[in-house]
């Protein structure tokens, strides 16, 4: 482990002008983000220690979000891989959660051990509550929203796993740190225009072809009693069943068969697509 990172802490590395250097440590990657410049960010996780899924989409999200913020700048995927490889080599966690922050011209990666959610949440589902919070610019993943999300999480009632952001028309847009899917009358619904497009969300849309009809429109709060199944998606959660929203029990109150089918397809895709950030054995010149 890098000498600059204590056990259980999140370390941050910086890539600037082609050079990778250790930057700082913090209790968590969330705390690390508070000490970094405002910019675009994306979160990812490892599989089998140094494998990731669809890194190219994460890089594109960083570039696109920075451009929307008024900071058009290129970002070389090879440099991103080098930065991630150095951080993973230095920490050596069995599995890692990483947050890339792009504040041109600097790129940062903060890394902490991945702590999977309890298996009971996937078996039994979680409770979510609707909240009157929305992103100002849902097309960009902006670090300035992190403070808003943190405050909203702090205000959730005890036991609630996620806050679901609701538009003025009653549409359920997305979670504070997740995308939201609901099956209504046999059709899988998820908001498109007014929600951040998560990487896991894009995978779900891919793997649901041929499984069930998909509509890029949101389920509404008024539809909750007609929702047969619903789930959250994010990099760290993967696919997490939701069995209650506000005071409405979803379906029979247990994760449904379509959610299980989507989960099985997702896990098969991870097996196929997860590739190494960098082959550790071929790396040299790191310190």
N, C-alpha and C positions, 0 to 999 in steps of 0.2 A: 504494500500500500504506500502511496506517496507520503513522504514525510510531513507534508503540509496538511494532511487530512486526518483528523482524529476518528476513532472508532464511532460509528453511528452518526457521523456528521455528513453533510452534503458538501462535496467539493465542486468548485467552479474552475474551469480552464478557459482561456481566451485565445482566439486566433486573430492576429492582427499583423498585417503586412507579411503574411506567409509564415509567421512564427507562432508556435504553440507554447504557452506558458501557464503555469498554475496561477490562479487569480486570487481565490479566497476560499474560506470555508464558512458554513452556516449550519444551523440545526436541521434545516430541511431545504429542498429546492424552492419551496414557496418563499421561505425567508430569504434565500439567496436572490430571488428575483427582485425583491424590494430594494436591494443594494446595487442593482445593475441599471444601466441607462434604459430609458423607455424605448421600446421598439416592438418588433414582431417576435412572436414565439410559437413554438410547437413542442408538443410533448410526445415522447415515444418510450417504448420499453424493449428490453432484450428478450430473446429466447435462446436457450442453450448458451448463456453467458455473453455471447458477442454477435448474435444474429438479430436482425431487425427486419421489419416488413415495410415495403414500399417507401424506402428512404427518399426516392426521387420525388414522391408526392409531398413529403415533408419539406424538402428543399424548395420546391415550387411554391408551397404555401408561404414560406418565409419571404421569398422574393416578391410575390404578389402582395402580401400584406404590407411589406415595407414600402412598396411603390404606392399603394393606396394612402399610406401615411405621409407621402411626399418625399420619400427617400429612395428613389430608384437607384438600385445598385445590383451588380451581378453577384452571383454566389456559385462557386465551383463545387459540384458534388464531391469531387476528389478531395478538396480541402475540408469539407464537412466530414467525410469519412476519416481523414487523418486526425481531426480534432476528436471525434468520437473514439477512435481507436486508442489515442493517447489516454483519454480519460478512463476508458474501460481497462486498459492495461494497468494504469496506476492504482485503481481502486480494487479491482479483482472481486467484485461482489458476485455471488452465485447468479443472481439476476438483478438488473438495474432498471430504475426509472430515470429518464433523462429529459431535461428541458433545454432546447436550443433557443437562444435569444439573439436575434439579429438586429443590431443597432449600428448600421453602416458608419464607418468601415469595419467595425468589430463584430465578431461572432463569438458567443459564449456558449458553453455547455455546462449545466449543473447536473450533478449525478448523485443519487442516493440509492440505497438498497431497495429493491422492489418488495413491497409487503402485500401479497395478494389478499383480497377480501376473504373473509371466512366462507367456507364452502356452504354453510347453512344459508347464506344470503342467495346463492344460486339455486339451492334446493327449494327454499320457501318463498323467495321474492322479497322485495323491499317496498317500503312506504315512501311515497313522494307527496309533496305539497305544492300547490300552485302559488306563484308569487308575482307581483306586478313589477317585475324588473325586465329590462330589455337592453340589448347591446345598441350603442349609438351607430356602430358600423359593423353589422354582422358579417360583411364580406371580408373583414380583416381580423386576424387573431392578434389583438393589441394587448401588450402587457399592462396597459392602464386599466383594463377591465378586471385584472386580478384583484385589486383592492375592493372593487364593487362586489365581486363574487365572494371574497372573504367575509365582508360585512354581512352579506345576505346569508351565508352559511351560519354565521354566528347568531342570526335571528330565527333560524328554523326551530320548530318545536322539537323537544326531545324525542328521539326515535326516528325522526324523518331522515331518510338517506340523502335526498336530493331535492332542490328547489326547481320547479318547472316554470320557466318564464312564459308568461301569457300576454298576448297582444290585446289591444283594446277591443277587438272583435271576438275575443274569447278563444282564439287559436292558441294551442299549446305549441310553442315555437321550439324550445330546446331546454335542456337542463343547464345549470350554472357551469358545469364542466362536462357536459355530455350531450349527445343527440337523443331525441325521443322518437320512438316508433310505436304505432298503435294499429291493431287490426280491427277494422270496423266493417261489418257485413262482408267478411272474406277478403277485404282489400287492405294492404299494408300502407299506412299513411305516415308521411314525415314532411315537415315544412322544408321548403326549398329556398324561396326568395328572401325570407327574413331570419334565417338561422345560419350560424356558422357551419360550413361544410367540413365535418370532421373526417379524418382519414379512415377511421373504422366505419363511419357512416358510408363512405364511398364503397368500401368492401361489401357491406351489407347489401347495398343496391346492386352490386355486381352478382353476388351469389344468390339473390332472390329471384333472378330471371328463371322462369320455368317452375318456380316453387309456388308463387302466388302472385296475383296482380299487385302492382305498386302504383301509388298515386303520390306525386310530389306536392301534396297539399296537407295541411295540418288537421289532425283531429282537434275537436273543440271541447272545451270544458262541458258544454251541454251534451256532448256525445258520450260522456264517460260511462253512462249506464248501458251503452251499446257496444262498448269495447270488449272484445273477446279475450285479447291478450295485449300486453304492451311491454316494452323493454327499453332500457338505456344502452347506449353504446359509447365507449371511449377507449383509448389505448390501454389504460390500466384496468378498467372494468371488463373489457372485451364486450360481452353481451350479458347484461344483468336484468333478470326478470323483475317486473313491477307488478305487484299484486294488489296494491291499494293506492289510489290518488285522492288526496283530501279525505273525505269520508266515504268514498265510493270503492267498494270491493270490485276488483276487475275479474270478470268471468267467475269461475268457481273459487277464486281466491288462492289458486296455486298456479305455478308456471305451466303454460299450455304446450300442446304438441308442436305448433308451428315455431314457437320460441326454441324448443329443443332441436327442431330440424335446422333452423338457422344457425344455432350454436354448433351443431355437428359439421355443417358446411364451412363455418368459419374456421374451426380447428383444422379441418382438412386443408383449407387454403394456407393457413400458417405453416403446416408441415411442408407444403409445396414451395411456398414463396420466401420463407425466412432465410435470408442469406447473411454471411459474415460481413461485418463492417469492414474489417481488414483481416486477412489471415495472420494471426499473431506470429506464427513461426517465421514469416518472411519479412517481418518488420525489423528495422535497424535504425540506429542513430537517434533513439529516444532517450530521454533522461528523466 
